Amino acid sequence: MIPVQYRDPESEEILERRHEASVPSIGTPVQIGFGHYQVLFRWRCVPTCCIVYVRRVPREVPAAASAA
């Protein structure tokens, strides 16, 4: 298990820390809390830790909800 820090690329805020079986690849969708994110890039991947920068993926709004 590899310790992974998920961070916001603009503010450097740590969104979540957890252990993963493998480091997520670029473009992979990741769920952090109740939000959906996409991996932008990885930084400082060493055997003991990996920093992964993610961006929030906009939620899809159903057509019926946007028309109301």
C-alpha positions in Angstrom: 0.0 0.0 0.0 1.3 3.4 -1.0 0.4 6.6 1.0 -1.2 9.1 -1.5 -2.0 12.7 -0.9 -4.6 14.2 -3.1 -4.2 18.0 -3.6 -5.8 20.9 -5.3 -3.3 22.2 -8.0 -4.1 25.9 -7.4 -4.1 26.2 -3.6 -1.9 23.1 -2.7 -4.6 22.2 -0.2 -4.5 18.6 0.8 -8.0 17.2 0.0 -7.4 13.7 1.3 -4.7 11.3 2.4 -5.2 7.6 2.0 -3.4 4.4 1.2 -3.8 3.0 -2.3 -2.8 -0.4 -3.8 -1.2 1.5 -6.7 -0.7 5.1 -7.7 -3.6 6.4 -9.9 -2.6 7.2 -13.4 -3.2 10.5 -15.1 -6.8 11.0 -16.3 -8.2 8.4 -13.8 -11.5 9.4 -12.1 -11.2 9.5 -8.3 -13.8 10.0 -5.6 -12.8 12.1 -2.6 -15.5 12.5 0.0 -18.7 13.1 -2.0 -16.9 14.8 -4.9 -15.7 13.4 -8.1 -12.3 14.3 -9.3 -9.9 13.5 -12.2 -6.1 13.0 -11.8 -4.2 15.8 -13.5 -0.6 14.8 -12.7 1.5 13.1 -10.1 4.4 14.7 -8.3 7.2 13.3 -6.1 6.3 9.6 -6.5 8.7 7.7 -4.3 8.2 4.3 -2.6 7.1 6.0 0.6 4.7 8.6 -0.7 3.1 10.1 -3.8 1.4 13.5 -4.3 -1.4 13.5 -6.8 -3.0 16.7 -8.1 -6.7 16.5 -9.0 -9.4 18.7 -10.4 -13.1 18.5 -9.6 -15.2 17.1 -12.4 -18.4 19.1 -13.0 -21.5 17.2 -12.2 -23.8 16.4 -15.1 -27.2 18.1 -14.8 -30.1 16.1 -16.2 -31.9 18.0 -19.0 -35.2 17.9 -17.1 -33.7 19.6 -14.1 -32.1 22.4 -16.2 -35.3 23.1 -18.1 -37.3 23.6 -14.9 
